[in-house]
Amino acid sequence: MKILIMGLPGSGKTYLAKRLQEKLDCAWYNADEVRKMANDWEFSEEARLRQAGRMLSIANYEKSHDRTVICDFVCPTEQTRDIFKADITIWMDTINEGRFENTNQIFQKPDSWDIRIDKFLVDDEIDEIIRVLKEEYYV
């Protein structure tokens, strides 16, 4: 199962991913860490598509070994989300603007998602998300 946690920089993606990974005992990949491994800090449209493909390859590897995997990254456009092809999308809709103007300019709010988070979370609320993932999505 591929879980995408997407949203603007600073929306709480990594905070949620870390806590979900601990409770679900699954793989977790953070986009900044993947960019660091690839030594690729370019943010052009082409580079963002490349990053979505990179995240897809990693997630598909984990999924092919019967592991649930969480990937947290901005995934700013419909095209990047189409490339990643998440089984479950969690949209962190907690802020209107991130800290990078170039990302704010291209960010497209998703047309569809499985779980939408519209406020910063505390641990009890994360437990509820875990319950939903387990009961409704069989994670």
C-alpha positions in Angstrom: 0.0 0.0 0.0 1.4 3.4 -1.0 0.3 6.3 1.2 1.0 9.8 0.0 1.0 12.6 2.6 1.0 15.8 0.4 0.7 19.5 1.0 2.6 22.7 1.1 6.0 23.0 2.9 5.3 23.6 6.5 1.8 22.0 6.5 2.7 19.1 8.8 3.5 16.3 6.4 6.6 15.1 8.1 5.2 15.4 11.6 2.3 13.2 10.6 4.3 10.7 8.6 6.8 10.1 11.4 4.0 9.4 13.9 2.1 7.2 11.4 5.2 5.2 10.6 5.9 4.5 14.3 2.4 3.3 14.9 1.9 1.4 11.6 5.4 -0.2 11.5 5.8 0.6 7.8 8.4 2.1 5.5 8.6 5.9 5.4 10.4 8.2 2.9 10.6 11.9 3.2 11.1 13.9 0.0 13.9 16.0 1.4 15.9 12.9 2.4 15.3 11.4 -1.0 16.5 14.6 -2.7 19.6 14.6 -0.4 20.4 11.0 -1.4 20.0 11.9 -5.1 21.9 15.2 -4.6 19.1 16.9 -6.6 18.0 20.3 -5.2 16.6 21.6 -8.4 12.9 22.7 -8.3 12.0 23.3 -12.0 8.9 21.6 -13.4 11.1 18.9 -14.9 12.9 18.4 -11.6 9.6 18.1 -9.7 8.4 15.4 -12.2 11.8 13.6 -11.7 11.3 13.7 -8.0 7.8 12.3 -8.3 9.2 9.4 -10.4 12.0 8.9 -7.8 9.4 8.7 -5.0 7.3 6.3 -7.1 10.2 4.0 -7.7 11.0 3.8 -4.0 7.4 3.3 -3.0 6.9 0.6 -5.6 9.9 -1.3 -4.4 8.5 -1.3 -0.9 5.0 -2.3 -2.1 6.5 -5.1 -4.2 7.9 -6.5 -1.0 4.4 -6.4 0.7 5.2 -3.4 2.8 3.1 -0.4 3.4 5.0 2.7 2.6 4.4 6.3 3.5 5.9 9.0 1.3 5.6 12.6 2.4 6.3 15.2 -0.2 4.7 18.4 -1.6 3.6 16.6 -4.8 2.4 20.1 -6.0 0.6 19.4 -9.3 -2.0 16.9 -10.6 0.8 15.6 -12.9 3.1 14.8 -10.0 0.2 13.1 -8.2 -0.6 11.1 -11.4 3.0 10.0 -11.6 3.0 8.8 -8.0 -0.3 6.9 -8.2 -1.0 6.7 -4.4 -3.3 4.1 -3.0 -4.2 6.5 -0.2 -3.8 10.3 -0.4 -3.7 12.3 2.8 -3.9 16.0 2.0 -2.4 18.3 4.6 -4.7 21.4 3.9 -3.5 23.3 7.0 -1.9 26.4 5.5 -2.7 28.7 2.6 0.9 29.5 1.7 4.2 27.7 2.2 7.6 29.3 2.8 8.7 29.0 -0.9 7.0 31.4 -3.3 7.9 29.2 -6.4 6.0 26.3 -4.8 3.1 28.5 -3.8 2.8 29.6 -7.4 2.6 26.2 -8.9 0.7 24.3 -6.1 -2.6 22.9 -7.3 -5.1 21.9 -4.6 -6.0 18.2 -5.3 -9.4 17.4 -6.8 -9.6 14.3 -4.8 -8.1 12.7 -1.6 -8.9 10.0 0.8 -8.2 12.0 4.0 -8.1 15.7 4.3 -6.4 17.3 7.4 -7.4 20.9 7.9 -5.7 21.8 11.1 -2.4 20.9 12.9 -2.8 17.7 14.8 -2.2 16.5 18.3 -1.4 12.9 19.2 -5.0 11.9 20.0 -6.1 13.0 16.6 -3.3 11.0 15.0 -4.6 7.9 16.8 -8.0 8.6 15.1 -6.3 8.7 11.6 -4.5 5.4 12.4 -7.9 3.9 13.3 -9.4 5.1 10.0 -6.4 3.8 8.0 -6.7 0.4 9.7 -10.5 0.0 9.6 -11.4 1.7 6.4 -8.3 1.2 4.2 -6.9 -2.1 5.8 -3.5 -0.6 6.3 
